[in-house]
Amino acid sequence: MPELPEVEVTRRGVAPHLEGRIVEHVICRREGLRWPFPPGLSALLEGRRILDIGRRGKYLLINFEHGTLIIHLGMSGHLRVLPPGIEPRTHDHFDLVVDGPEGRQVLRLNDPRRFGAVLWHANEDGPLAEHVLLRGLGVEPLADGFDGALLFRETRRRSAPIKQVLLAGDIVVGVGNIYACESLFRAGINPKTAASRISRARYDRLAEAIRVILAEAIVQGGSTLRDFIAVNGQSGYFQQTYFVYDRAGVPCRQCALPVRQIKQGQRSTFYCAQCQR
């Protein structure tokens, strides 16, 4: 599943092609994805100017004066910016056609598994932050409000393993499976440790590790996931620098002991028992 770095790479890729442009057409090739496409979406968007492209967690936000188009890539989705006239492929389910100084361009959503989403939140429905999919999200890990103090304060009553707490997304958003494993390794914290038992000093290290690793992954174009490619069709290469993720049985890059793999909440966790206490 595309995680925060992959979604941020997508945001940065589409923004120059969409911001300030006028929507000419909206094309929906099926009734919906995970949820139905918003009724009357063409009438809502055609002729309207896109203000900017934002992101909240793993959700892309295409902002207009009268509301926001919310896009989630699901498990297998990706967005491409294409010139007009390119025939859609089997799993190309949604097009946003815009016009601008460079002429017409098409933002196309491809989603083979159809777990993604295209939703509309009107300004009259209240603050965007209160949308049902956004209101329970924690702080952004790359924002000023995220640090070790926050992690320490919010985990005093959390007996669940720290890896599971990170994935929950209600304290800090967007730290998915890959980057949780890598961040815990860099901070030297065993993923099975109860969140409430971790000290403030270790949370300081963990918060810094999360920020640095996510920033590095964004610069490197994210990770090459099975179904993810960037807007320009290129793959990320952060996976080449993994220390533990997907390296079960391979010698640890720091101590040479084999990396271990366990299941936590039906997700694979990779860690080094020697380096992560």
C-alpha positions as CSV (number, residue, x, y, z in Angstrom):
1,M,0.0,0.0,0.0
2,P,1.4,3.5,-0.8
3,E,2.5,5.1,2.4
4,L,3.0,8.8,3.3
5,P,6.2,9.3,1.2
6,E,4.6,7.7,-1.9
7,V,1.5,9.9,-1.5
8,E,3.7,13.0,-0.9
9,V,5.7,12.2,-4.0
10,T,2.4,12.0,-5.9
11,R,1.3,15.3,-4.5
12,R,4.5,17.0,-5.6
13,G,4.2,15.4,-9.0
14,V,0.7,16.5,-9.8
15,A,0.7,19.9,-8.2
16,P,2.5,21.8,-11.0
17,H,0.1,20.4,-13.5
18,L,-3.1,21.2,-11.6
19,E,-2.7,24.2,-9.4
20,G,-4.4,27.3,-10.9
21,R,-5.9,25.2,-13.7
22,I,-9.6,25.2,-14.7
23,V,-11.5,21.8,-14.8
24,E,-12.9,21.2,-18.2
25,H,-14.3,17.6,-17.8
26,V,-14.8,14.9,-15.2
27,I,-14.9,11.4,-16.4
28,C,-16.0,8.5,-14.2
29,R,-15.8,5.1,-15.9
30,R,-17.6,3.1,-13.2
31,E,-20.0,3.9,-10.4
32,G,-17.2,4.1,-7.8
33,L,-14.3,2.5,-6.1
34,R,-14.4,1.7,-2.4
35,W,-17.3,4.1,-2.2
36,P,-19.5,5.5,-5.0
37,F,-18.3,8.5,-6.9
38,P,-20.0,11.7,-5.6
39,P,-23.2,12.3,-7.5
40,G,-23.1,15.3,-9.8
41,L,-19.4,15.6,-9.6
42,S,-19.1,16.9,-13.2
43,A,-21.5,19.8,-12.4
44,L,-19.6,20.5,-9.1
45,L,-16.2,20.8,-10.7
46,E,-16.4,21.8,-14.4
47,G,-15.5,25.4,-14.9
48,R,-13.9,25.7,-11.4
49,R,-10.3,26.7,-10.7
50,I,-8.1,24.4,-8.6
51,L,-6.5,26.5,-5.8
52,D,-3.8,24.1,-4.6
53,I,-3.0,20.4,-3.9
54,G,-2.6,19.4,-0.2
55,R,-2.2,16.2,1.7
56,R,-3.5,14.9,5.0
57,G,-1.9,11.6,6.0
58,K,-2.4,9.3,2.9
59,Y,-5.2,11.5,1.5
60,L,-4.6,13.9,-1.4
61,L,-6.6,17.0,-1.2
62,I,-7.5,19.0,-4.4
63,N,-8.8,22.3,-3.1
64,F,-11.4,24.5,-4.8
65,E,-13.0,27.7,-3.5
66,H,-16.2,25.8,-2.8
67,G,-14.8,22.5,-1.4
68,T,-12.2,19.8,-1.7
69,L,-11.8,16.7,-3.8
70,I,-10.4,13.9,-1.6
71,I,-8.4,11.1,-3.3
72,H,-7.1,8.0,-1.6
73,L,-4.9,5.6,-3.6
74,G,-6.1,2.5,-1.7
75,M,-3.9,-0.5,-2.0
76,S,-3.0,-0.4,-5.6
77,G,-3.9,3.0,-7.0
78,H,-1.7,5.6,-8.7
79,L,-2.2,8.9,-10.5
80,R,-0.7,9.9,-13.8
81,V,-0.7,13.3,-15.6
82,L,-1.2,12.6,-19.3
83,P,-1.7,14.6,-22.5
84,P,-5.3,14.4,-23.9
85,G,-6.2,11.7,-26.4
86,I,-4.5,8.7,-24.7
87,E,-7.0,5.8,-24.6
88,P,-7.8,4.6,-21.0
89,R,-6.6,1.2,-19.9
90,T,-8.7,-1.5,-18.2
91,H,-8.3,-0.1,-14.6
92,D,-8.3,3.7,-15.5
93,H,-11.4,4.6,-13.6
94,F,-11.4,8.4,-13.2
95,D,-10.1,11.4,-15.2
96,L,-9.9,15.0,-14.2
97,V,-9.3,17.0,-17.4
98,V,-7.9,20.5,-16.9
99,D,-6.9,23.4,-19.1
100,G,-4.0,25.9,-18.5
101,P,-1.2,27.8,-20.2
102,E,0.3,24.5,-21.5
103,G,-3.0,23.3,-22.9
104,R,-5.2,20.5,-21.7
105,Q,-3.9,17.8,-19.4
106,V,-5.5,14.7,-17.9
107,L,-5.1,13.6,-14.3
108,R,-6.0,9.8,-14.5
109,L,-6.5,7.4,-11.6
110,N,-5.7,3.8,-12.2
111,D,-6.8,1.4,-9.4
112,P,-6.8,-2.3,-10.2
113,R,-8.1,-3.5,-6.8
114,R,-10.6,-0.6,-6.5
115,F,-9.8,0.1,-2.8
116,G,-9.1,3.8,-3.5
117,A,-11.6,6.6,-3.2
118,V,-12.7,9.8,-4.9
119,L,-14.9,11.9,-2.6
120,W,-16.2,15.4,-2.3
121,H,-16.3,17.6,0.8
122,A,-18.2,20.9,0.3
123,N,-17.3,24.0,2.4
124,E,-20.9,24.1,3.5
125,D,-20.5,20.7,5.1
126,G,-18.2,22.2,7.7
127,P,-14.4,22.3,8.2
128,L,-12.4,19.8,6.1
129,A,-10.6,18.6,9.2
130,E,-14.0,17.2,10.5
131,H,-14.6,15.0,7.5
132,V,-15.3,11.4,8.7
133,L,-12.0,10.1,7.1
134,L,-9.8,12.9,8.4
135,R,-11.1,13.8,11.9
136,G,-9.4,10.9,13.7
137,L,-6.0,11.4,12.2
138,G,-3.0,12.2,14.4
139,V,-0.4,15.0,13.8
140,E,1.6,15.1,10.6
141,P,5.1,13.6,11.3
142,L,6.8,16.3,9.2
143,A,5.0,19.1,10.9
144,D,6.3,21.3,13.8
145,G,3.8,19.7,16.3
146,F,5.4,16.3,16.1
147,D,8.2,15.4,18.6
148,G,9.2,13.0,21.3
149,A,7.3,14.9,23.9
150,L,4.0,14.2,22.0
151,L,4.8,10.5,21.6
152,F,5.7,10.2,25.3
153,R,2.6,12.1,26.5
154,E,0.1,10.2,24.3
155,T,1.4,6.7,25.1
156,R,1.3,6.7,28.9
157,R,-1.8,4.5,28.9
158,R,-1.0,2.5,25.8
159,S,0.0,-1.1,26.6
160,A,0.0,-2.2,22.9
161,P,3.3,-2.7,21.2
162,I,4.9,0.5,19.9
163,K,4.8,-0.8,16.3
164,Q,1.0,-1.2,16.5
165,V,0.6,2.2,18.1
166,L,2.5,3.9,15.3
167,L,0.3,2.1,12.7
168,A,-2.9,3.1,14.4
169,G,-2.5,6.7,13.1
170,D,-4.4,8.5,15.9
171,I,-1.2,9.9,17.5
172,V,0.9,10.4,14.4
173,V,-0.4,9.8,10.9
174,G,1.1,8.2,7.9
175,V,3.8,6.1,9.5
176,G,3.0,2.9,7.7
177,N,4.5,-0.6,8.0
178,I,7.7,0.0,6.0
179,Y,8.6,3.2,7.7
180,A,7.6,2.1,11.2
181,C,10.0,-0.9,10.9
182,E,12.8,1.3,9.6
183,S,12.2,4.1,12.2
184,L,12.2,1.7,15.2
185,F,15.4,0.1,13.9
186,R,17.1,3.5,13.7
187,A,15.9,4.4,17.1
188,G,17.0,1.1,18.6
189,I,13.6,0.2,19.9
190,N,12.2,-3.4,19.8
191,P,8.8,-3.3,18.0
192,K,7.3,-5.6,20.6
193,T,7.9,-3.1,23.5
194,A,4.8,-1.8,25.2
195,A,4.4,1.9,24.2
196,S,3.9,2.9,27.8
197,R,7.3,1.5,28.8
198,I,9.4,3.6,26.5
199,S,11.2,6.5,28.0
200,R,11.0,10.2,26.9
201,A,14.6,10.0,25.7
202,R,13.9,7.0,23.5
203,Y,10.8,8.7,22.1
204,D,13.0,11.7,21.2
205,R,15.2,9.4,19.2
206,L,12.1,7.7,17.6
207,A,10.5,11.0,16.6
208,E,13.7,12.2,15.0
209,A,14.1,8.8,13.2
210,I,10.6,9.0,11.8
211,R,11.1,12.6,10.5
212,V,14.5,11.8,9.0
213,I,13.4,8.5,7.3
214,L,10.2,9.9,5.9
215,A,12.1,12.9,4.5
216,E,14.8,10.6,3.0
217,A,12.1,8.4,1.4
218,I,10.4,11.4,-0.2
219,V,13.6,12.7,-1.7
220,Q,14.3,9.2,-3.1
221,G,10.8,9.0,-4.6
222,G,9.4,6.6,-2.1
223,S,9.7,2.9,-2.2
224,T,9.1,0.7,-5.2
225,L,6.0,-1.1,-4.1
226,R,4.3,-3.8,-6.1
227,D,1.6,-1.6,-7.4
228,F,3.0,1.9,-7.0
229,I,4.6,4.1,-9.6
230,A,5.1,7.9,-9.4
231,V,3.2,10.4,-11.6
232,N,6.0,10.5,-14.1
233,G,6.0,6.7,-14.4
234,Q,9.3,6.2,-12.5
235,S,9.8,4.0,-9.4
236,G,11.2,5.2,-6.1
237,Y,14.4,3.7,-4.8
238,F,14.3,4.1,-1.0
239,Q,14.0,0.3,-0.7
240,Q,17.6,0.0,-1.6
241,T,18.5,1.5,1.7
242,Y,16.2,-0.6,3.9
243,F,18.0,-1.9,7.1
244,V,15.3,-4.4,8.2
245,Y,12.1,-4.2,6.2
246,D,11.7,-7.3,3.9
247,R,15.2,-8.5,4.9
248,A,14.2,-11.5,7.0
249,G,17.1,-13.9,7.5
250,V,19.6,-11.4,5.9
251,P,22.5,-10.3,8.1
252,C,21.8,-7.0,9.9
253,R,23.7,-4.1,8.3
254,Q,25.0,-3.1,11.8
255,C,25.7,-6.3,13.8
256,A,25.5,-9.1,11.1
257,L,22.9,-11.1,13.1
258,P,20.0,-12.3,10.9
259,V,17.0,-9.9,10.7
260,R,13.9,-11.4,12.3
261,Q,10.3,-11.4,11.0
262,I,7.2,-11.7,13.1
263,K,3.5,-11.0,12.7
264,Q,1.9,-8.1,14.5
265,G,-1.8,-7.4,13.8
266,Q,-1.6,-9.5,10.7
267,R,1.3,-7.4,9.3
268,S,4.9,-8.5,9.0
269,T,7.4,-6.8,11.3
270,F,11.1,-6.9,10.6
271,Y,13.7,-6.1,13.3
272,C,17.1,-6.9,14.7
273,A,17.0,-8.5,18.2
274,Q,20.5,-7.3,18.9
275,C,20.2,-3.7,17.8
276,Q,16.7,-3.1,19.0
277,R,16.3,-3.7,22.7
